[in-house]
């Protein structure tokens, strides 16, 4: 037994005890929102203790799932009220996930004062009722007692269970769709048998999706069965926003053969390699290569909510190799003082980013030109302008307007916006509410896509926010479209099975 993990687990439970005692001493009547925050913090500590218990029960397991969960408020709240160390039930998992989302949304809404809020809005201190605080405190007490009574953690937590939890945590996962839940019932709630079946079924669906995607990316004329590989083109793609790793690029390469992302040994660039068969005539080759390259890079931009392009961004360039102070004899430098990425540092490109990009390709590759151009024309304009914006001339405002236009046109195609300016904000809120529940937060970030942007922010911050909003909505559409494809396949299979039975 790992003494370090045991001590960390005990400290989490002790910390939860102190937070609960503080909430009790404060009382939920006078300061309900403070008691509520303390109770949720206690629940998060209980959730951490439960996660550490899973690590103790399975010391040889890859701990990446739990490591990621330890950094997530939602995952910690979810584990506090539901633990896979007891039983795995999709309904329990979904109920716990919804509780975590609601509780965290109420916490955010009652935590800070929004200086830009309308004076008629309810103050944060009044958003949490005494009943809310009492329920959260009662739940924290019960879950703390339950976790303490478990003692030294035991249970069956292995690679299969870890895969199941990681997959269920993805809102786009089909595990909580009707066909999968029906199979759970058919197996009498045997979680391990269901997880084994689900793994095979998702692998089969992914194989079918790859085949569909490959057929779309490798289309024209003749059948691929008789076609031979003939054309190969390489391009360099740069990213200041993300740090690349070979393993993550391999996730893409394992799923898409036509377009490969090749590791170059440099964390800020990769080689985009496109291979086409001899059914692509020379007359259309250039157009096909440019189209595929833009599609892939565009979807990587969306899926990562970052920046990938075919040339280094202008803001990385310097006019003078060196500027030297002759009196003090040292070099000085001038720059914009901020980068396109929020904190000036690249973040790791993840499997989730790759999956989002692939979902976007599946959703948008088959769009008719008249639907795709209003969305992706402005989007690519924005990307190109970022590359040109530098110390000497800023295209930030124009690029921001391009991403705002891309978002508006996507909202018109997928979100039911009428195209009338007076309806835009209502449609925007309705489109983002499913994955951005806090209205005050939405109203703040939506300022970036108004005609002038948020006057309290710099042009570059407004540009970054506008691109991120376009990316988030297109990711949402891509995942929703992918989920719909899986549901249609499942319905078709169910109909086929019923037809066979009726014969």
C-alpha angles and dihedrals in degrees: 000000000000107000092197092057091044091054092046090050091051091048090052091053092046090050090051090051092054093048091050092049090050091051091049092049091049093049127219095246103065101031105019095160092054092047088049093053092048091050093051090049088053090051090051090054089050089050090051090050089052091051092049087050089057089052090051092050092051108031094166095052122110101259098204094108093053093041089056091045092053088063095050123085091201095050092048092051090047094051089048093064099030128032128188087213089078106038138324115233121159091217092054090047093051093046090051092048092051091048091052092050094048094045094048092046091053090047092054092046092053101037105075139027112241106222090202096050122121112262090234093061121106111266115246091245090061099047093083115065125209087250091057092050093046093051093048092048093048091049092049091052093049096046092046091052091047092051093047092050091055089069116184105014120249132166145105107294113152141139092290093054092043091052091049094051093046091049095045091051090064107090089210093055115117091219092098095044121111098259092053094045090048089055090050089057092045089057090052093246095301097158097192094049089046093048091051091050092044092052091054092044094050090047089053092048091047090052091052090047091051090052091051091047094047091049090052095046093045098041132132134103119328129043116276089223090076097030124104129212108261114148129057126175130180129200131175118237121195130202128188091177103058140044112223129219128189093232093058093046087051089060088064094042092052090058105037119044098174094060119035129188104214123202113237099184090255120105095212100051143037138184115254106211122191122189121191132182129238091263085081107086119221091241092066098031098099094048092047093050093048091046094051094044092052092045093052096043091044092053091046088054091050097042094049096037084225140096128282123162144154095254135037112272116261093235089068092059126093128204096209124047090210138001111197130194101221095194095053094027099227136113124253131189138207126208143149091275093229136055132219089257112076101242097025092249130103119243126213118274105234139201088252091058090051092049091050090051092051092048088052092051090051091049099044107027092083097044113127113250092247090058098038100048098062089054104036099031092068091037093058090043088057092049092050092048091052088056090052097043110099146143092294102046129013123214092175097117094046092046090050091053090051092055091045089054091048090052093047092052091047088051090051093051100039108015104050097247110165094216091245114127093223090060096047100091093047092051091045093054092046091051096049100037095085092063102019103046100171107090095197090055091049092051091052097049093040088067087077091069097048119104094268101024125225106327091207093060134069120254090252093053090049090050092050092049093048092051092047091051091051090047095049093051094046090048088052091050092046093051092044091051092048090050090050090053091053091047092051091050091049092048091049091051091048091049090048092050092049091049090052091051092050092056 
